[in-house]
Amino acid sequence: MKNILFPLIGILATLSLNAQDPGFRPAEPSRSRQAAAPTASGPVNAGAAVLSSMDVLDNNQTISTGDLISIRILEDRRDALQQRVAETGEVNAPYVGLVGAKGKTCRQLAFAIKKELEKNFFKNATVVVAIDQFDPQRMKDIREYELEFYVVFGIVARQGKYDLPSNEDITISQAILRAGGFAQFANKKNVKIVRKTPNQGNKTILVNVEGIMQGGDLDKDIYLRKDDVIIVDELKVNF
């Protein structure tokens, strides 16, 4: 009888002391045994971890097979999930399952997943997607050829450096449109193209882009070359 009472008294005393301790918490089951939402892979420190809005997602670079991407659902309050795009072009999105990613931009993929999530799982879903690493073979292919550019300065909506595709001809009017078009007070009739030449140095070509766009003078729509600099001056108005 004494052998039974002493252990019982010890247990009761321990419970009494723990009940008086405000910091006491009963043991919890490990996280590995708790129920979790379906996921595509383990949590990682990925590009999507730092994004908090769908408005900032890239809508230019398309996703390819072999790319390493990360996906995060803000309302799910879980870490970003990282995985490689399969040879089939699909990724395994949380809750949704397989979704086609190849050929989509991060923004397009995010909205495709958002649409599926809002059918059954979330009233409003905020999905962020980032390309964390391009497919190594893809990067090798990119390095095998030299990227070519042209530059737009002056009175346009978006000044900057633009790609000159090797498989596409770009004219002066198309370049202006890619730059968002003319800004207010642009001199549309005297747009300059500064071009490097092997023997004569820099050569300046004046183009009436207004005549091309509005007058249909397509024969004057000059094709751009590598390293061309387009300058749109401000229209000088005499009162």
N, C-alpha and C positions, 0 to 999 in steps of 0.2 A: 504493500500500500504506500509506504514512504517513497519507494522508488518511482511511483507514478506521480505523487503530489509535488515533489521538488521540481521536476521539469515543468509541470503545469503552472506552478507558482512563478517560475522564471519567465515563461511565455507571457502570462498575464501582466507581469511587471513591465516587460518590454513594450507591450501594447499600450499600457497606461502612460509610459514616458513618451512614446511616439505621438500619442494623442495630444499631449500637452505641448509638443514642439510645433510651432506654427510653420516651420519650414519643412516638416515631414511630408513626403509624397509616397504613396504606395508604388511598388514596382510596376512598370509598364511593359507591355510586350515590345520586343525589339521592332524597329521600323521594317525590317525585312519580312515580318509576319503580318504587318498591317496591310489592309487593302489599299491598292494604289491604282490610279487611272492607267489605262493602257498607254504604253510609250513605245517609241521607235528604237531608242537605245538609251544608254546611261547619260546622266547629266555631265556637261563639259563646259569649259570656259570658252564660249564660241561667240562669233560676231553678233548673232541675234540677241545675246545676253545684254548688250549695251543699247539696243534699240527699244524705243517705247512708243513709237507711232508708225502707222502704216503709210503716212504721208511722206516719210523720208526714205522709203524703200526704193532701191535702184530699179529703174524701168528701162535701162538701156542694154546692159549685158545679159545675154541669155545663158541659161543653165545647160550644161552638157553632161553626158555620161562620164562618170569618173570624178566629177567635181565633188568636193566636200562641202556640204551645206549645213546650216543650222536653222532650226525652227523653234519658235517659242509662242505659246498662247498666253497672253498676259493675264487673262481671267483665271487661268488654271493655276497661277502662282507657283509654277514649277520651273526648274532651270531649263535653259535652252538645250535642245537635243540635236546631236550632230550625227550625220551619216553620209555615206557616198551614194551618189546617184547610180542606180543599177544599170546594167547593159540594156535593159528594157526601157530605160529612160524614166523609171518610176522611183518614188521615195515612199517610205512608210510613215505617214503623218499620224500624230497622236489622235486617238479616238476614231479617226476616219479610215485608216488603212492605206492601201496603195493609191497614189495619186500621180498622174503624169507630170513630170517636171521638165524633161528635156525640151528645149526650144522656148520655154517660158522665161520671163524675167522674174526676179525675186518678188516684185510687186504683183505680177500676174499669178504666180504660184500662191502667194499669201491670200489673195482674194478668192482663188479657187478653193483653198482649204477653209477659209472663212465661210463660204457659201454652204459647204457640206456640214460644218460644225453647227451652223445656225438652223439646220433642219431638225436635229434631234438632241443636241447636247448643250448649246448655249443660246440664250436669247440674243445677246450681242457678243461677238467674238472679235478680239483684236489679235491678229496673227502677224508676226514679224519673221522674215526670212532673210538670210545673208549667205553669200558665197564665201566660205572661209578659206578655201584653197581650190585653185583650178586643177583639173586633171593634169598630171605631169606631162603626158604625151601632148596634150593640148598646148601647154606652155612651150614645149619644144618646137611645135609647129609654128607658133607665133614668132619665136626667136629666129626661125629660119629665113624670114623675109623682113626687110626693113620697112617700118611703118612710115608713110608719107603724110605730110600735113600742109595746110594753108592757114593763113591767119587773117582775121577780119578786125579792123580797127575803125573807130569813129562813130558816126551817128546811126547806129543800128541798135536793135533791142538787146542783143547778146554778143558783145565783143569776145574774142577768144581764138583759141587754136582748134582747128577742126581736122578730122581724119580725111585724107584723100584716098578713097578706096582704089585698090589696084585693079579691081574688076568693074569699075564704073566710072564714066566720064562725068565731071561736074562742071557746069558752066558758071559764069559770073552771076547770072540771075538766080540760079539754084543756090549758090553760096549765100547770097543775100537773104533768101527765104529761110535757109537753115539757121541763119543768125537771127531769126525772128522778124525779119523785114526791116525796112527803114524806120528810124525813129523820127519824131517831129523835127522839122527844119533841116532835114537831110538834103544835100545837093544830089539829087537822083540822076541828073543829066551829066555829071562829070565825076564818075566814080573811077578811082585810080587803081590800077594793078601794077605793083612794083615787082618786076621779075628779074631774077638773076640770069645773066647770059654769060657764056664761056669767054667771049672776046670783048664785049662792050660793057661789062660790069652790070650795074642795075639799070633796067630800062623801065620807064613809066608809060603805061598805056591808059588812055582816057576812054571810058565807055559810057554811053548814054543808056543807063539801065532802065530809065523811065520809058524810053523809046522801045526797048525790048519788051518790057512787061505790059505796057499800055498800047504801044503802037504796032506791036507784032514784028519788030525788026529782028527776027530770029537769026539772020545771017551775021549779026553783030554780037551775038551772045557767045563770047569767047570762052573756050575751054581752059580750065585752070591747070597749072603745072605744079609740081612739087616745089614747096617753099614760096609760092606766090604770096604776096601781102596785099590785101584789099584795104583801101583807105577810103572811107566815106566822109567827106568834109561837110561842114555846116554851111547851109545856104545863106549867103550874104544878102540881106534885104536892105535896099536903099529907100529911105523915106523922103 
